[in-house]
Amino acid sequence: MRWIPGGRSRNLEDRRGESPVPRAGFSGIGMGGLGLGGFLVLLVLSVVFKTDFFALLSDGGGSVDPGAERATQGETAPVDDPREEPMVQFVSFVLDDVQGVWARLLPEMGVDYQDARLVLFRDAVDSACGFAQSATGPFYCPADRKVYVDLGFYRELRDRFGAPGDFAQAYVLAHEIGHHVQTLLGGGPRHHGGTRNEESVRIELQADCYAGVWAHSTARRDILESGDLEEALGAAAAIGDDRLQRMGGGMVNPDAFTHGSSSQRVAWFRRGLDSGRPGSCDTFRE
């Protein structure tokens, strides 16, 4: 991906030096429950450590992972860690680029775009949607209209889940901004008679399609490099519910899907990519 380091976005909120104290359980974060990658991370951690990490979503803050415990004791890395600064500037660039695209597209749909803010945190964070730990993965909170990201997730995406590349990282952030677009458009549960999980899948697939709409614009602005789209498609496939269930050693159970299968996520990202039109992303009609 072609980008020029240029400092930090004015919409960036750096909380990596904070030491949040758990005060409330993490419940209902984002448009579909867990943020992008959250289900993936919790599932794998539960299998590896033989601990129910999903309990963190509803335990009232009584269970704290080692990272969060260090945070409450003040043992955090410096907020201006020079090793992370290139990534800070990269996510700043992507944030501004994605939001710039939606600032042009939404007025065509009769809605003024309002910027979301990106919160960087380390180990744990307190949001308007509740206290969350890094194991949750990146997430969007509609209550404060902020995206929350622990930069360590990108290492997990590359090393543990086999989705390397800067455009894979950009896709993650574009997906979360897609949830912000849903909020601005008055999106959310449509109550089409499906289950809660089915509703969540439709919401997440729409955010994937919105990420594809942004990717379409990058192709037209000479930002893409060879292999970028393959990186994004690889990331979408890597976090499909069917693949995650297989990674967890279980059988594929579509009734338990919350984000969609690998093929669905790839298909909806590609639909936005091919069309470049938000109107092509109505997952509630198909």
N, C-alpha and C positions, 0 to 999 in steps of 0.2 A: 504494500500500500504506500503510495506516495504521500508523504506528509512532511511538513517543515516544523521542527521544534520551535515553539514560539512562546514559551511561558505557560501560565495557567489561565484557565477560563475564569471569567468573572462569575460564572455560576458554579464554581468549584468550592466546596466546603471541606476543609481538611481537618478531620477529627482524629487522625492517627495518634496524636499525643494525649488523647483523653483517656480517663480511666472510669468508664461507666460502671455503676453498681446495679446488678439485677434488681428490678423492682416489679416487673410484671412478666407474665408468660408471653411468648411470641405466638400470636394467634391471628390468623387471617391476613397476614402481610400480603400486600400486592393484590393484583386483580384475580389471581388464580390460586391463592393460598401461599405456596412457596414461590420464591423467586426463581428465575431461570437458573438451573443447575442445583437448586436447593434439594430437590428430591434425590437427584443423582448423588450428591455428596452425603446426605444422611443415610441413604441406602447402603452405599459402599462402606461408610464408617460403621454402620450397625453390623455388617457382615464381618468386617475385619476385626473389630474390637469386641464382638459378641455383646454389644450394649445397645439398648433401644434408644438411639439418638432422636427418633421421632418424638420421644417423650419430652424433648426440649420445647416442643411446640405448645405444650399445655401444662407444664409442670409448675407454673407460677413463679419461675425463677429459682426454684429450690435446687436445681441441678445445674452445675456450672462446669464447663469443660476447662482443661488446664489453661488454655489461652485466656479465657475470660477471668479465671482465678488470678492469673498474673496481672491482668489489667486492674482488678480491684485492689491489688497490692502495690500498684504504681510501677510495676516492672515492665515498661513498654520501651520499644525502640524509639529513637528520636523522630519527631514528626518530619524533619527535613533530611531523612536518610538519603544520602546522595545516590545510593544504589537503586532507589526506587524513583528518583526524579525523572529519568527518561520515560518510565511508564506513566507517571503523573502527567507529563506533558503530552503523551500520546492520548490518554483518555480525555484530556482537555480538548485536544484537537478534534477527536471523534465526537465528543459531546457537542461542541460548537457547530461542527459540520452537520450532524444529524438534525439539530434543532434549527439550523439555518434552512435546511430543506423543508421541514415542516412549517416554518414561518412563511414560506412561499406557497405551500400546498393547501394549508387549512383555510386561508381566506377564500380560496376558490370554492370551498364547501360551506361558506357562510360563517366560519368560526375564526376568531382571532387567536393566533398561537400565543401562549404564555409559556415562557421558559420554565423548565424544571431545573432543579439544582442537583448536583452530584455530590454525595457525601462519601468521602474516603474514610474508612475506619480500619482499625486493626484489632482482631480478636472478637470484639463485641461492640455493640452500639445501641443507644437508646433512640428510638424514633417515635413519631406520633402514632405509629401502629403497634408500638410495644418494644420490649427489649429483645434484641436478636444477637445471635452468635455467628461467627464466620461460617460454621457448618451449614447455615441456611443457604449460603450462596448469595449472589447479587439479587436484589429485590427492589421493587418500586412500592412506595407507600402513598396511596392516593390521599390520605388524610393531611399530609404536609407537602405532597407533590414533589417528592425527592426520590432519587435513585441512590441506593446504598451499595457500595462495593468495597470489599476487602481485596486489595491487589493480589494477595496470595492465591485467590481463586484462579487467576490466570495461569499460575504455575501448575495448579492441579489440573486445569483444563488441558494443558500441554502434556504433562508428565504422566498423570494417572489415567486420563481419559482419551489420550491419543488424538487431541485436536489442537495441533500447533498452529502458529502463524498469527500475524498481527490482524489480519482481516477476520479470523475466527474471534479474536478478542473484541474487535469492533462490532461484530454481529451480536455479541452478548449485550453490549451497551445499547445498540440500536433496538434490540428486542425490548429492553426495559423502557426506553423512551417510547416505544410502541404502546406500552401500557399507559404512559402519560397521555398520549394522543387519544386513547380510548376514554380516559377521564375527561378530557376537554370536549370530546364529542358526545359526552353523556353516556358512554358505554358501560358495560357491566352485565350482570346476569339478566337474561332475557326471558327466563321462565317459559321455555318452549316445551315444557312437559318432560324434559330429560332429568337425569339425576344430577346431583351436584358435581360429580366427577365429569360428566358429559359437558356440563356448562363450562367447567374449568378448561377442558380441552379446547372448546371453541374459542375461549378468550385467549389462550396461549397461542393457538394457531394463527389467530388474527394478528397478534403481536409479531409472530414470525413473518407474516405477510407484510406487515408495515416495515419490518427490518429490510425485507426484500425491495420495497419501494425506495427506501433510502439507497440501497446498493445499486439500484437502477440508475439513480442520479450520479453516482460516482463513476459509473462506466461512461457517462456522457461528459464528464468533466475531467477526464484523463487522470483520475486518482488511482484507478485500478492498475495493478501490476499482474504479470503472468502468475497464475496459480492462486490469486486472491479469492476468486469465487469458489474454487475447490476447497479452500480453507473454511469458508463460511458454510458451505454445504456439508463439509465433514463435521463441523461443530454441531450443526442442526441434527445430523444423523446420530452423533455420539450421545446426545441427550434425549433420544427417543425413549419413551416409557418401556417399549418392548426390549430394547437393548439393556436398559437399566435393570429390568427384572431378571434378564439372563445373567447379567453381571452379579446379581445378588444370589444366584444359584437356584432361582425358582422357575416356575413355569410362567409363560406369558399369559397374563390375565387382563384382557381389554377392559373389563369392568372396573379395574383399579387404575386405569390410565388417568392422569391429571394434566398432562401436557401434550399428549398425542404420540403416535408411533414415530419411529425414525422416518418412514416413508411419508407420513403425513406432514411432518415438520419440514422435510426437504421440499415436498410438493408445494406447500403454502409459501415458503420463502421464495421458491422459484416463481410462483405466480406473481408475487409482488415485484420480483426482479424483472420478469418479462414484460409486465404491463406498465410499471411505473405509476400506477393509478391506485389511490386508496380505495376507490369504489370497487376494485376487484377483490377486496379482502373481506367480504361479508361472509364469514364462516357460519353465521347463524341461518343462512338461507340454504346451505348445502349439507 
